Amino acid sequence: MSHEAAPPLVLSIQSHVAYGHVGNAAAVLPMQLLGVQPLPVHTVQFSNHTGYGEFKGQVFSAAHVRDVLDGLRARGVLARVDAVLSGYLGDAGIGEVILEAVAELRAARPRLRYLCDPVMGDIGRGIFVRPGIPEFLRRRALAAADVITPNHYEFELLCGAGFASVDEVLAAARGLLRDADGAGPTLVVITSLRTPDLPGDRLTTLAVTRDAAWRVETPLLALDPLPNGMGDVFSAVLLARLLRDEPVPDALAHTVSVLFGLIARTAPGERDLPLVTAREEIVVPARGFAAVAVD
């Protein structure tokens, strides 16, 4: 009897809601559909995301998250993790627990990948995380990550500056890349990029490495409000594709195409992406967009 290879294991440490699709409630299904086994550890447990207004629940403590990780360690599961995914933290102390876990896992598995989605805010909403989290992401998490996936607003927060052109963004992204001491990501992906030199009716995603850069452009879909959880789905799909050792431009193109397909199938006024009803978009997007090399 033949046995299929075990799927990659991803330790996904981020928020969770009972109703809606953000954080782990947005990331788990896409990873499963793409052949990745998530290990979801929740930083918060809310009834629903803030897009619906009032919510109930609580932000978990760093001790709670550490306790869950201890349980996984006792089962021998942590030792088999291939990647770590982090998103909304809830508290900067949880971030330190994540970095401890990344350091422990890397010591045993040097090829471990850490994708940090530096969730802080967005254009129009401003910063929506607790005080201390932007500083933690900028000063601590950035150095430990292999991949970061900020949106345009978060990228400017990380860099402490605004940008007027794609060339300026490219230069700033390369300034964040891994240095001679091994600190910093090897891949920076900026979503929802809107600089004055880009077409106003298009939305651009830019991926930057030390030696190359690519961008994917899609039509701008005029949904108001935009559904929550788009960044969470993006980072989960991108990591799943990268874990299949896909070249960066191919992984980027697929991920952008997935998100476009899900947004295109979101009914007006809906606050969540249709992850279940449009799940085929995650595996084979109806419309594909190519990644184009940036000079």
N, C-alpha and C positions, 0 to 999 in steps of 0.2 A: 504494500500500500504506500503510495507516494504522499508526502506531506508538503503542503505549500509553505513557503518561507513566512515567518512571522511578520506582520506589518510593522512599520516603524512606530515607535511609541513616542508620543508627545505629551509632556507635562504642561498642561495649559492652566496657568494661574491668573485668573481674572474674575470679573464680576459675574453674577448670575441673577436672572429674574425668572419667576414662575410663569409670567405672562409676557410675551414679546420675544424679540430676538436681538439681544445685545450680549456682549461678553461671551461667556461659555455657552449661553443659550443661542448664540449666533455661530460660534466656532465649531462646536462638536459635530453637528450633522455634516457640514461640508468636508471636514477631515475624514469622517467615516466613509462618506461616499467616494472619496478619492483614495481609499485604501490605507488610511492612517488611523491608528488606535489612539484616541485622546485619553488622557488621564486628567479629568477636570477637577481642579481645586479652586474653590470659590473664595474670593476676597470679600464679597458682600452677598447677601441673599435678600433680594427685594421682591415684593409682590409683582412689580412692573417697573419699566424704566421711566425716567423722568419726562419723556415725551408725552406721557399720558397725564402728567400733572402729579397729583398726590400719590404717594406710594408708602408702603409699610415694609418693615424689615429692619435689618441691621448691618452695619459694617463690622466685619470680623476683625479680631485682633491679630497681631503678628504671632502671638502665642498659639492661637487657634490654627493658623496656617502651618506653623511649625509642627504642631501636634499631628495634623493630617499627613504631613511629609514623613514624620517619624513612623507612622503606621505603614506607609508605603515602603519605607526603608526596611522595616521589620519583615515584610513579605518578600523582600529581595527584588521588588519592582523597580525602585529607583535606579538600581545598578544596570537596568536594561534600557533606560530612557535614551532616545536618540536625539531629542531636541526639547527645548523649553520655549514656551510661548507665553508672553505676559502682555496684559492690556491694562484696563482700568484697575488701579491699585486700591483705592479707598483710603489708604493710609501709607505714609512714607515708610513706616516701620515694616510693613509687609514687603516693600521693595528690598529691604536689607535681607529678609528671609529668602527672597528669590535669588539674590546675588550669592548668598551662602550656598544655596542648592546648586546653582550653576557652577560655582568653584569646586564643590565636592564632586559633581558629576564629571566635570572636565578632567579632574585629576585621574579618574578611572577611564574616561572615554574622551581622549583628546579631540576627536572629530565631532563631538557634541555641538549642535548649533543652538544659539540663543537668539530668537527673534523677539525684539522688544518693540511693541507698538506703543509709542510714548503718548498715551492718551492724556490730553490736557485741556483741549478746547477746540473751538472752530470759529470761523468767520461768522459774525452775526450773534454768536452766543458768548464769545469771549472765553475766559478760563472757567471751567466748571468742576475742577477738582479741588481737594482740600489744600490749604497752605502747606508748603514744604514739598509737595510732590513735583512741581516743575523743577525746583532746585535739585531734588534727588535724581530726577531723570537726566538733567544736564550734567551734573557733577559726578554721578556714580554709575548709573545704568548705561549711559552712552559708552563708557570705556569697556564695559563687559560684554556688550552685544556684538553679535556677528552680523545681524541684519536689523535695520530700523525702518519703520514704515510711517513716518509722520505725515499728516496732511499739511497743506501749505501753511496754515496758521501755526501749527505745532513746530514746523521746521523753522519758521522765523523766531519762535520762542527759544528753540534750542540754540540758534545762532546769535540771538540778541540783536537782530537787524532785519530790515525789510529789503525786498529785492525788486528791481525794476525790469529784469530781463532773465531769460533762460541762462545766458552766459554767466550772470552773477550767481544764479542758483547753483549751476554746475561747479563754479569755483568754491562756493561755500560748502557744498556737499563733499567735495574732495578734501576740504580742510577738516572735515569730521572723520575721514577714513583712518583706518588703523595706522598707527605710527610705528616707529622703529622699536618701541618697547612692547608692542603687541596690544596696545590699548586702542579701542575704537572699532567700529564695524568695517567689514569688507564690502558691504553692499548697503547703500542708502536708497530708499524708494520713497519718493514724494508724491502723494496723491492729491487730487483736486488742485493742481497747479494752475494759477491764473495770474500771469504777469502781463504787463501792457503789450509786449511784443507777440503774444499768442492770440489766435483767433478768439473773439468773444463768444462765438457760438459753439465752441468746442471745449472739451475738458481734457487736460493733459495729465498723464502719469509719467514720471521721470525716474529711471533707475540709473544709478551711478556707481561704478567701481573705479579702481585705481587706473585701469587702462582703457576703459570704454564707458559709453553711456548710451541709453536707448530711451525713446519716448513712444508712448501709445496715445493716440488721440481718438476720442469718441465724440459723437454729437452730444451737446448739452441737453439733458432731459429736464424739462421745466416742470418739476414736481414741487408743490408747496403745500405742506412741508415735505422735505426729503425724509425718507424712512431712516429710523435709527439703526445702528449696528452695521453700517456699511463698512467702516474701517475694520471692525472685528471679523467680518466675513472675508475681507480682502487679505488680512494678515494670515488667517487660517488657510485659505486656498493657496496663497503664495508659498507658505512654508511646506504645505503638503506636496506641491509640485517640485520645490527645491529638494525635498527629501527623496524624490525619485531621480535625483541627479540630472534634472533637466537643465539645459543652458539657461542662463538668466533671461535672455530675451524671449525664449519660448515660455518660461514660467510666467513672466510678466504679461505677455500677450494673452495667455489663457486666463490669468487672474482678472485682468481688466475686462475681458470679454464676458466672464462669469458675472461680474458685478453689473455690467451694462445690461445683460440679459435679465437679471433679477430686478433691477430698477425699472426697466422697460415693462415688466409684467406686474409692477406694483400699482394697485388701483389708486386713483386720486383720493387724497385724504388719509390713506393708510399710513400708520406709523411704523410698520415693520415690513421687511422684505419677505416675499412669499417663498420661504426656503423649502417648505414641504410641497406645496402645489406646483412649484416651478423647479423642483429638484433636478430635473434633467439638465437644466441650464448649468448646473455646477459641474457636471461630468462632460457634457458636450454642448457648449453654448450655441444657440441658434445663429448668432452672428459673430464672426471672428474679426478681431482687430489685430493688425500686425505691429510688432515692435520695430521701430525704425532707428538705425544708428544715428547718434548725434555727433557731429564733427567737433 
